[in-house]
Amino acid sequence: MTTLLQWDHAAAAHLLRRAAFGGTAEELDAAVRTGCQATVDRLLKPSAAVKAGSEGVKLTTLNGIIEWWVDRMLRSPSPLQERMTFFWHAHFATSIATVRHPQLMLRQNELFRSHAVGNFRVLTEAVARDPAMLLWLDNYLNRKEHPNENFGRELLELFVLGLGHYSESDVAAAARAFTGWTLTNESANAQFRFASEMHDGGTKRFLGRVGEADGQDIVRIACSERAHARFLARKLFVYFAHDHPPDAVIGHLAETYLRHDCEVRPLLSAILTSPEMYSPAARWSRVKSPIDHAMIACHQLGIDADPAAVADVLNRQGLMLFSPPDVGGWKGGMSWMNSWSMLIRFQFAISASEAFDPARLTGERKFETASDLVSFYLHLLGPIEIGPALRERLVRSIAPRGAMPSGAALPQAQRSLVRLILSMPEWQRN
């Protein structure tokens, strides 16, 4: 296992990029001062209610609920809660395309948020009763005469165990156990209803257990499996740290999770304070998603962004909230990088550089040279390490004749510098 050499500004910045939406200079100073564990503890504790900045949006429309959620990501004092809400949205991937009602998608979103760092078993039981999920995977049609395996299969393959840890007979047993888990209706006001006349109450064999299991029993049994603990530990580790976790690390994390009876908070704490989280394999090792790219820039630069405009930036890069491409969610990684998405990112860099206030960011600081100014912004937006040739190009971009910009030229130089940094390949990584 890798040893965490030191907790410093770079380590704190890495944590806040992955577990929040980046850190301001003040937040980074506080994180360095209080230490890794205290910073993680603070992130894992949801704060007060969000001050809404998108009053008047129509929560009965897809654009309205997207704008509402983007606003929460931009303004929430609990960024990890929003990150985990998005994680569960992609994990239990459900789309408006089938659900049709924005109100149901919003209710599911609130469900994910309320259980963001809570108990996974409790969350999964709630998802199985959630109207959006019942519509998405057709379980509202699941009856004993014609068991529907859609939800049972995805529950085992994508939600709880992963491929290779269940059989086709387990899928069939799960489908039978969830018969009768249906809806009052198919409208925007739909509620869960257990229809006993549709339920198969007979004996079932599931993962080696035999009994008259219902859906709640299926979730409980599946979540008690060691394979489940490793499955979820690996998925969360990869989400926050890096793509190639050592087997021993996953084993340790799985034991932590089982010891705490499926509580996600202790598992996240173990991941976010682990040496592997801060290893060279983790730092700057992945492509920023559209959400990372926009939210981190806005937060680090102190931009009071328009949620609708940010939502448009996400949508045009293929990340439309409440509309994952399939049951597996978004692929991530290099799938975010193509000529079109880079054009959108360059355009965003221009708009972000025009929207922030250089004077508020720099405060009373005095910069003797253009190189000092470049160092300040590379530190603020990273810290990003670049080679001398690229650094020299940045310096020359704001001081082509070698003289430090002054007066009215200084803010414009800073905007130009920020635009260039947000467009660099190095900044596309997280």
C-alpha positions in Angstrom: 0.0 0.0 0.0 1.3 3.5 -0.9 2.3 5.7 1.9 0.9 9.3 2.1 4.1 11.3 2.2 2.6 14.6 3.3 -0.6 16.6 3.6 0.0 19.9 1.8 -1.6 22.3 -0.6 -1.4 20.0 -3.6 -2.9 17.1 -1.6 -5.7 19.3 -0.3 -6.4 20.6 -3.8 -6.6 17.1 -5.1 -9.1 16.1 -2.5 -11.3 19.1 -3.1 -11.2 18.6 -6.9 -12.4 15.0 -6.5 -14.7 15.2 -3.5 -16.0 18.7 -4.0 -15.9 21.1 -6.9 -12.4 22.4 -6.3 -11.4 24.8 -3.6 -11.0 28.5 -3.3 -7.7 29.9 -1.9 -9.5 30.3 1.5 -10.9 26.7 1.5 -7.5 25.3 0.6 -5.8 27.2 3.3 -8.3 25.9 5.8 -8.0 22.3 4.6 -4.2 22.4 4.9 -4.5 23.9 8.3 -7.0 21.4 9.7 -5.6 18.3 8.1 -6.9 15.5 5.9 -9.2 13.7 8.3 -10.9 16.8 9.5 -11.4 18.1 6.0 -12.9 14.7 5.0 -15.2 14.7 8.0 -16.4 18.2 7.1 -17.1 17.1 3.5 -19.1 14.1 4.7 -21.3 16.2 6.9 -24.1 17.9 4.9 -24.5 21.6 5.7 -27.5 23.9 5.8 -30.0 24.3 3.0 -28.9 25.7 -0.3 -29.8 29.3 -1.1 -31.6 29.0 -4.4 -30.4 31.1 -7.2 -32.8 29.8 -9.9 -36.1 31.0 -8.5 -39.0 30.7 -11.0 -37.7 27.7 -12.8 -40.5 25.3 -13.8 -39.9 22.0 -11.9 -42.5 20.3 -14.2 -40.2 20.5 -17.2 -36.9 18.7 -18.0 -35.0 22.0 -18.5 -36.4 23.3 -15.2 -35.2 20.4 -13.1 -31.8 20.3 -14.9 -31.4 24.0 -14.1 -32.5 23.5 -10.5 -29.9 20.7 -10.0 -27.1 22.7 -11.7 -27.9 25.6 -9.4 -27.5 23.3 -6.4 -24.1 22.1 -7.7 -23.0 25.7 -8.1 -24.1 27.0 -4.7 -24.4 24.1 -2.3 -22.3 24.3 0.9 -22.3 20.4 0.7 -20.5 19.7 -2.6 -19.8 16.0 -1.7 -23.5 15.5 -1.2 -24.1 16.7 -4.7 -21.3 14.6 -6.1 -22.8 11.5 -4.4 -26.2 12.5 -5.7 -24.8 12.4 -9.2 -22.9 9.1 -8.4 -26.2 7.4 -7.4 -27.9 8.9 -10.5 -25.4 7.2 -12.7 -25.3 4.1 -10.6 -29.1 3.6 -10.5 -29.2 5.1 -14.0 -32.8 6.2 -14.8 -33.8 8.4 -17.8 -36.6 10.8 -18.4 -36.9 9.2 -21.9 -38.9 6.3 -20.4 -40.1 7.9 -17.1 -41.5 10.9 -19.0 -42.5 12.9 -15.9 -39.9 15.4 -14.6 -41.6 15.5 -11.3 -40.8 11.8 -10.7 -37.2 12.3 -11.8 -36.9 15.2 -9.3 -38.3 13.0 -6.5 -35.7 10.3 -7.3 -33.0 13.0 -7.3 -34.1 14.1 -3.8 -34.1 10.4 -2.7 -30.5 10.1 -3.8 -29.5 13.3 -2.0 -31.2 12.3 1.2 -29.3 9.0 1.2 -26.1 10.4 -0.4 -23.7 9.1 2.3 -26.2 6.9 4.2 -26.9 3.2 4.2 -26.7 1.5 0.8 -29.1 -1.2 1.7 -31.7 1.3 2.8 -31.1 3.3 -0.3 -31.5 0.3 -2.6 -34.8 -0.7 -0.9 -36.1 2.8 -1.4 -35.0 2.8 -5.1 -36.9 -0.4 -5.6 -40.0 1.4 -4.5 -39.2 4.6 -6.4 -41.8 5.4 -9.1 -39.2 6.5 -11.6 -37.3 3.2 -11.2 -40.5 1.2 -11.3 -41.4 2.8 -14.6 -37.8 2.8 -16.0 -37.3 -1.0 -15.6 -40.9 -2.0 -16.0 -41.3 -3.5 -12.5 -44.7 -1.9 -12.1 -45.8 -4.6 -14.6 -44.2 -7.4 -12.7 -46.8 -10.0 -11.7 -46.7 -13.6 -10.6 -48.3 -14.9 -13.8 -45.6 -13.3 -15.9 -42.5 -12.3 -13.9 -40.6 -9.4 -15.4 -36.8 -9.9 -15.0 -35.7 -6.4 -16.0 -35.3 -4.9 -12.5 -34.1 -8.1 -10.9 -31.4 -8.5 -13.5 -30.1 -4.9 -13.3 -30.3 -5.0 -9.5 -27.8 -7.9 -9.4 -25.7 -7.0 -12.4 -25.4 -3.2 -12.1 -26.6 -2.1 -8.7 -25.4 -4.6 -6.1 -23.2 -7.6 -7.1 -21.7 -7.2 -10.6 -21.4 -9.9 -13.3 -20.2 -13.3 -12.3 -21.6 -13.3 -8.8 -25.1 -14.6 -9.5 -26.9 -17.1 -11.7 -29.8 -17.0 -14.0 -31.9 -18.8 -11.4 -31.0 -16.0 -8.9 -32.4 -13.5 -11.5 -35.6 -15.5 -11.8 -35.9 -15.7 -8.0 -35.4 -11.9 -7.7 -38.0 -11.2 -10.3 -40.5 -13.4 -8.5 -39.7 -11.7 -5.2 -40.4 -8.3 -6.7 -43.8 -9.2 -8.2 -46.5 -6.9 -6.9 -44.2 -3.9 -6.4 -46.1 -1.6 -8.6 -47.7 1.9 -8.8 -50.9 3.6 -7.9 -50.9 5.0 -11.5 -48.5 6.1 -14.2 -48.9 9.9 -13.7 -46.6 12.5 -12.3 -48.2 11.9 -8.9 -47.5 8.1 -9.0 -46.9 6.4 -5.6 -45.5 3.0 -4.8 -48.2 0.3 -4.1 -47.7 -3.3 -3.0 -50.4 -5.3 -4.9 -50.6 -8.6 -2.9 -52.8 -10.1 -5.7 -49.9 -9.7 -8.1 -47.2 -11.1 -5.7 -45.7 -14.5 -5.8 -45.3 -15.5 -2.2 -44.0 -19.0 -2.9 -40.6 -20.5 -1.9 -37.6 -19.2 -3.7 -33.9 -20.1 -3.8 -31.7 -17.0 -4.0 -27.9 -16.9 -3.6 -28.1 -20.2 -1.7 -30.9 -19.1 0.7 -34.3 -20.8 0.5 -37.5 -19.2 1.7 -40.6 -17.1 0.9 -38.5 -14.1 0.1 -39.9 -10.7 -1.0 -38.1 -7.8 -2.6 -36.8 -6.5 0.7 -35.3 -9.9 1.5 -33.6 -10.0 -1.9 -31.9 -6.6 -1.2 -30.9 -7.7 2.3 -29.4 -11.0 1.1 -27.6 -9.5 -1.8 -26.1 -6.7 0.3 -24.8 -9.1 2.8 -22.6 -10.8 0.2 -18.8 -10.2 0.3 -19.0 -9.8 -3.5 -21.3 -6.8 -3.0 -18.9 -5.2 -0.5 -16.0 -5.5 -3.0 -18.2 -4.4 -5.9 -19.3 -1.2 -4.2 -15.9 -0.5 -2.7 -14.2 -0.8 -6.1 -16.8 1.4 -7.8 -16.5 4.2 -5.3 -12.7 3.9 -5.1 -12.5 4.3 -8.9 -15.0 7.2 -8.9 -12.9 9.2 -6.4 -9.3 7.9 -6.7 -8.0 6.0 -9.8 -8.9 3.1 -12.2 -6.5 0.4 -10.9 -6.9 -0.2 -7.2 -4.7 -2.8 -5.6 -6.7 -5.9 -4.6 -5.5 -5.5 -1.0 -6.9 -2.0 -0.9 -10.3 -3.1 -2.1 -10.3 -6.0 0.4 -9.6 -3.5 3.3 -12.3 -1.1 2.1 -14.8 -4.0 1.7 -14.1 -5.1 5.3 -14.7 -1.6 6.5 -18.0 -1.4 4.7 -19.2 -4.8 6.0 -18.1 -4.0 9.5 -20.3 -0.9 9.4 -23.4 -2.8 8.0 -23.5 -1.2 4.5 -23.0 2.4 5.7 -21.5 4.5 2.9 -20.0 7.3 5.1 -17.3 5.1 6.7 -16.4 3.6 3.4 -16.0 7.1 1.8 -14.0 8.3 4.8 -11.6 5.3 4.3 -11.3 6.0 0.6 -10.7 9.7 0.9 -8.1 9.4 3.7 -6.3 6.4 2.1 -2.7 6.7 0.8 -3.9 5.4 -2.6 -6.2 8.4 -2.9 -3.1 10.7 -3.0 -0.8 8.4 -4.9 0.8 9.4 -8.3 -1.7 7.0 -9.9 -4.5 9.2 -8.6 -3.4 12.8 -9.1 -4.3 14.4 -12.4 -5.0 10.9 -13.7 -8.4 11.3 -15.3 -10.2 13.6 -17.7 -12.5 16.2 -16.2 -16.1 15.4 -16.9 -18.2 18.3 -18.2 -19.5 18.8 -14.7 -15.9 18.9 -13.2 -14.8 21.2 -16.0 -17.6 23.8 -15.5 -18.2 23.5 -11.7 -14.5 23.6 -10.7 -13.7 26.6 -12.9 -16.8 28.5 -11.5 -15.9 27.7 -7.9 -12.2 28.4 -8.1 -12.7 31.7 -10.0 -15.7 32.8 -7.8 -18.0 33.1 -10.8 -21.7 33.7 -10.0 -22.8 31.6 -13.0 -26.1 31.4 -14.6 -27.4 27.8 -14.0 -29.2 27.7 -17.4 -26.0 28.7 -19.2 -23.9 26.0 -17.4 -26.6 23.4 -18.1 -26.3 24.3 -21.8 -22.5 23.7 -21.6 -23.1 20.3 -20.0 -25.8 19.3 -22.5 -23.7 20.2 -25.5 -21.0 17.9 -24.3 -23.3 15.0 -24.0 -24.1 15.2 -20.3 -27.7 15.9 -20.0 -28.8 15.4 -16.4 -31.7 13.0 -15.9 -30.9 11.5 -19.3 -28.1 8.9 -19.0 -27.4 7.1 -22.3 -28.3 3.7 -21.0 -28.6 1.6 -17.8 -24.9 1.8 -17.3 -24.8 5.6 -17.0 -22.1 7.7 -18.6 -18.8 6.0 -19.6 -16.6 8.9 -18.6 -12.9 9.1 -19.2 -11.7 9.7 -22.7 -15.3 9.5 -23.9 -15.6 13.2 -22.9 -12.7 14.1 -25.3 -13.5 14.8 -28.9 -13.2 17.7 -31.3 -16.7 19.0 -30.5 -16.4 18.8 -26.7 -13.0 20.6 -26.9 -14.6 23.4 -28.9 -17.3 23.7 -26.2 -14.6 23.8 -23.5 -12.7 26.5 -25.4 -15.9 28.6 -25.6 -16.5 28.0 -21.9 -13.0 29.1 -21.1 -13.7 32.4 -22.9 -16.9 33.0 -21.1 -15.4 32.1 -17.7 -12.4 34.4 -18.3 -14.8 37.3 -19.0 -17.1 36.5 -16.0 -14.7 36.4 -13.1 -13.4 39.4 -11.1 -9.6 39.6 -11.2 -9.5 42.2 -8.5 -11.5 40.1 -6.0 -9.3 37.1 -6.6 -5.9 38.8 -6.3 -7.0 41.2 -3.5 -4.1 43.3 -2.2 -1.4 41.1 -3.8 1.2 43.0 -5.8 2.9 41.2 -8.7 6.4 42.3 -9.5 6.7 40.3 -12.7 4.5 38.5 -15.3 6.0 35.3 -14.1 4.7 36.0 -10.6 1.2 36.5 -12.0 1.4 33.2 -14.0 2.5 31.4 -10.8 -0.4 32.8 -8.9 -3.0 31.5 -11.4 -1.3 28.1 -12.0 -1.4 27.7 -8.2 -5.0 28.9 -7.8 -6.3 26.7 -10.6 -4.3 23.6 -9.7 -1.7 23.7 -8.5 -0.7 22.8 -12.1 2.9 21.8 -12.9 4.0 22.7 -16.4 7.3 22.7 -18.3 9.5 25.7 -18.8 8.6 26.1 -22.4 4.8 26.3 -21.8 5.4 28.6 -18.8 7.4 30.9 -21.0 4.6 31.0 -23.5 2.1 31.9 -20.8 4.4 34.7 -19.6 4.8 36.1 -23.1 1.1 35.9 -23.8 0.5 38.6 -21.1 3.9 40.4 -21.3 5.0 40.1 -25.0 7.6 42.9 -24.5 8.7 41.6 -21.1 7.0 44.4 -19.1 4.5 43.6 -16.3 1.0 44.8 -17.3 -0.3 47.6 -15.2 -3.3 49.9 -14.9 -6.3 48.9 -17.1 -4.1 46.4 -18.9 -3.6 44.2 -15.8 -7.2 42.9 -15.5 -7.3 42.1 -19.2 -4.0 40.3 -18.9 -5.4 38.2 -16.1 -8.5 37.3 -18.2 -6.3 36.3 -21.1 -4.2 34.2 -18.8 -7.2 32.4 -17.3 -8.6 31.7 -20.7 -5.3 30.1 -21.7 -5.0 28.0 -18.6 -8.6 26.7 -18.8 -7.8 25.7 -22.4 -4.6 23.8 -21.7 -4.5 20.0 -22.0 -3.2 19.9 -18.4 -6.3 21.6 -17.1 -8.6 19.1 -18.8 -7.4 16.5 -16.3 -8.6 16.1 -12.7 
